[in-house]
Amino acid sequence: MCDACRDLLPGFVAGHADPAAQARVEAHLAECAGCRAEAAEWRRVADTVDAHAAARVGEL
């Protein structure tokens, strides 16, 4: 993964990036397959956490 994207990906995937950072990450992902793969992995992790949290809420 590229240094330009490393620190921004978690916030980008979570939807917490400011508009400028979001635009930078989107532009970078359009050009960098390695970072696209890393972003996909972050999304899988976020989806797993969301699914687990939803299941836990349903148990309450």
Secondary structure by P-SEA (a helix, b strand, c coil): cccccccaaaaaaaccccaaaaaaaaaaaaccaaaaaaaaaaaaaaaaaaaaaaaaaaac
